[in-house]
Amino acid sequence: MPKYVTCPLSSEDCQRIQRNLIFLKENLEQDEIRDTFVDEGLWDICDLEKIDAEKTSNGKTEIFLRLLLKSGPTAYTVFVSALKKNGSSHIVERLENTSVSRTFQNHLVSMTSCILESMCHIDL
């Protein structure tokens, strides 16, 4: 991952991803959109190699989502745009219709959870 990306997604965007993990694992075709993250400078080839190192489609999608969660505040917008361009508007609709908490306390808890989630499960 490029060194200049040091912060996770916003709390709201992180919640959208986390509350739809099963749906995303079942419906996301990450291989169709992941190059967009390289084009936008959010990821590098090493990040794609981490995804490709997984043996199963589900494992590849999980690594993709973990990378997404820690790819900076613009990553969600890039993700949604790539999904739309790839004809996956049903995923965008699901994410955008997911209720998120906006209170300050929940923001801190969610951000901490997002950071810990992305760091604890795999060393990216």
C-alpha beads as a LAMMPS data file, in Angstrom:
LAMMPS data file: protein, C-alpha beads

124 atoms
123 bonds

1 atom types
1 bond types

-500.0 500.0 xlo xhi
-500.0 500.0 ylo yhi
-500.0 500.0 zlo zhi

Masses

1 110.0

Atoms # bond

1 1 1 0.000 0.000 0.000
2 1 1 1.448 3.402 -0.857
3 1 1 3.112 4.954 2.159
4 1 1 1.176 8.233 1.994
5 1 1 -2.114 6.543 2.905
6 1 1 -2.217 6.493 6.690
7 1 1 -5.849 6.781 7.723
8 1 1 -8.852 4.491 7.390
9 1 1 -12.205 5.118 5.770
10 1 1 -14.615 7.464 7.500
11 1 1 -16.641 5.946 10.300
12 1 1 -19.816 5.944 8.207
13 1 1 -18.165 4.303 5.204
14 1 1 -16.462 1.752 7.428
15 1 1 -19.827 0.877 8.974
16 1 1 -21.352 0.444 5.508
17 1 1 -18.671 -2.109 4.646
18 1 1 -18.751 -3.903 7.994
19 1 1 -22.537 -4.192 8.097
20 1 1 -22.533 -5.781 4.649
21 1 1 -19.567 -8.144 4.900
22 1 1 -21.513 -11.314 4.128
23 1 1 -23.353 -9.643 1.249
24 1 1 -20.090 -8.284 -0.153
25 1 1 -18.313 -11.628 0.146
26 1 1 -21.168 -13.254 -1.769
27 1 1 -21.671 -10.571 -4.437
28 1 1 -18.486 -8.573 -4.958
29 1 1 -16.338 -9.414 -7.972
30 1 1 -13.230 -7.689 -6.673
31 1 1 -11.099 -8.844 -9.591
32 1 1 -13.209 -6.644 -11.885
33 1 1 -12.577 -3.421 -9.949
34 1 1 -9.319 -3.727 -8.028
35 1 1 -7.107 -2.213 -10.731
36 1 1 -8.995 1.039 -10.189
37 1 1 -7.339 1.348 -6.782
38 1 1 -3.908 1.118 -8.405
39 1 1 -4.927 3.637 -11.087
40 1 1 -6.063 6.046 -8.348
41 1 1 -2.804 5.650 -6.410
42 1 1 -4.453 4.060 -3.375
43 1 1 -2.798 0.670 -3.841
44 1 1 0.259 -0.709 -5.554
45 1 1 1.078 -3.984 -7.262
46 1 1 2.144 -5.528 -3.944
47 1 1 -1.412 -5.064 -2.677
48 1 1 -2.778 -6.965 -5.669
49 1 1 -0.233 -9.703 -4.995
50 1 1 -1.553 -9.990 -1.415
51 1 1 -5.031 -10.538 -2.803
52 1 1 -3.793 -13.044 -5.383
53 1 1 -1.882 -14.989 -2.714
54 1 1 -5.198 -16.221 -1.304
55 1 1 -6.318 -19.548 -2.685
56 1 1 -10.097 -19.079 -2.609
57 1 1 -12.363 -16.454 -4.116
58 1 1 -13.801 -15.751 -0.658
59 1 1 -10.297 -15.286 0.745
60 1 1 -9.364 -12.899 -2.056
61 1 1 -12.497 -10.840 -1.421
62 1 1 -11.754 -10.737 2.306
63 1 1 -8.238 -9.396 1.695
64 1 1 -9.654 -6.877 -0.784
65 1 1 -12.118 -5.617 1.852
66 1 1 -9.426 -5.387 4.526
67 1 1 -7.266 -3.331 2.193
68 1 1 -10.251 -1.150 1.376
69 1 1 -10.944 -0.466 5.069
70 1 1 -7.487 1.042 5.538
71 1 1 -7.032 2.771 2.202
72 1 1 -7.818 6.310 3.249
73 1 1 -10.818 8.606 3.267
74 1 1 -11.241 8.682 -0.523
75 1 1 -11.242 4.910 -0.973
76 1 1 -14.984 4.475 -0.459
77 1 1 -15.740 6.980 -3.222
78 1 1 -13.326 5.143 -5.534
79 1 1 -14.978 1.844 -4.558
80 1 1 -18.497 3.097 -5.306
81 1 1 -17.417 4.624 -8.610
82 1 1 -15.706 1.402 -9.679
83 1 1 -18.775 -0.637 -8.735
84 1 1 -21.015 1.626 -10.821
85 1 1 -18.682 1.438 -13.828
86 1 1 -18.624 -2.355 -13.515
87 1 1 -22.417 -2.649 -13.521
88 1 1 -22.679 -3.482 -9.825
89 1 1 -25.190 -0.792 -8.898
90 1 1 -27.079 -3.295 -6.730
91 1 1 -24.072 -3.368 -4.391
92 1 1 -23.913 0.429 -4.315
93 1 1 -27.638 0.601 -3.496
94 1 1 -27.219 -1.862 -0.655
95 1 1 -24.265 0.054 0.805
96 1 1 -25.887 3.460 0.464
97 1 1 -29.125 2.225 2.053
98 1 1 -27.305 0.838 5.088
99 1 1 -28.046 2.838 8.217
100 1 1 -24.979 4.205 9.951
101 1 1 -24.450 5.840 13.308
102 1 1 -23.144 9.393 13.313
103 1 1 -22.731 10.136 16.992
104 1 1 -19.288 11.161 18.172
105 1 1 -18.983 8.256 20.601
106 1 1 -19.978 5.740 17.947
107 1 1 -17.590 7.454 15.566
108 1 1 -14.665 6.840 17.908
109 1 1 -15.727 3.268 18.633
110 1 1 -16.249 2.512 14.962
111 1 1 -12.947 4.063 13.878
112 1 1 -11.107 2.129 16.572
113 1 1 -12.922 -1.046 15.552
114 1 1 -12.085 -0.473 11.896
115 1 1 -8.427 0.112 12.639
116 1 1 -8.177 -2.922 14.912
117 1 1 -10.110 -5.091 12.447
118 1 1 -7.808 -4.193 9.597
119 1 1 -4.651 -4.664 11.676
120 1 1 -5.488 -7.739 13.741
121 1 1 -6.626 -10.230 11.162
122 1 1 -3.807 -9.908 8.689
123 1 1 -0.553 -8.066 8.418
124 1 1 -1.019 -5.997 5.297

Bonds

1 1 1 2
2 1 2 3
3 1 3 4
4 1 4 5
5 1 5 6
6 1 6 7
7 1 7 8
8 1 8 9
9 1 9 10
10 1 10 11
11 1 11 12
12 1 12 13
13 1 13 14
14 1 14 15
15 1 15 16
16 1 16 17
17 1 17 18
18 1 18 19
19 1 19 20
20 1 20 21
21 1 21 22
22 1 22 23
23 1 23 24
24 1 24 25
25 1 25 26
26 1 26 27
27 1 27 28
28 1 28 29
29 1 29 30
30 1 30 31
31 1 31 32
32 1 32 33
33 1 33 34
34 1 34 35
35 1 35 36
36 1 36 37
37 1 37 38
38 1 38 39
39 1 39 40
40 1 40 41
41 1 41 42
42 1 42 43
43 1 43 44
44 1 44 45
45 1 45 46
46 1 46 47
47 1 47 48
48 1 48 49
49 1 49 50
50 1 50 51
51 1 51 52
52 1 52 53
53 1 53 54
54 1 54 55
55 1 55 56
56 1 56 57
57 1 57 58
58 1 58 59
59 1 59 60
60 1 60 61
61 1 61 62
62 1 62 63
63 1 63 64
64 1 64 65
65 1 65 66
66 1 66 67
67 1 67 68
68 1 68 69
69 1 69 70
70 1 70 71
71 1 71 72
72 1 72 73
73 1 73 74
74 1 74 75
75 1 75 76
76 1 76 77
77 1 77 78
78 1 78 79
79 1 79 80
80 1 80 81
81 1 81 82
82 1 82 83
83 1 83 84
84 1 84 85
85 1 85 86
86 1 86 87
87 1 87 88
88 1 88 89
89 1 89 90
90 1 90 91
91 1 91 92
92 1 92 93
93 1 93 94
94 1 94 95
95 1 95 96
96 1 96 97
97 1 97 98
98 1 98 99
99 1 99 100
100 1 100 101
101 1 101 102
102 1 102 103
103 1 103 104
104 1 104 105
105 1 105 106
106 1 106 107
107 1 107 108
108 1 108 109
109 1 109 110
110 1 110 111
111 1 111 112
112 1 112 113
113 1 113 114
114 1 114 115
115 1 115 116
116 1 116 117
117 1 117 118
118 1 118 119
119 1 119 120
120 1 120 121
121 1 121 122
122 1 122 123
123 1 123 124
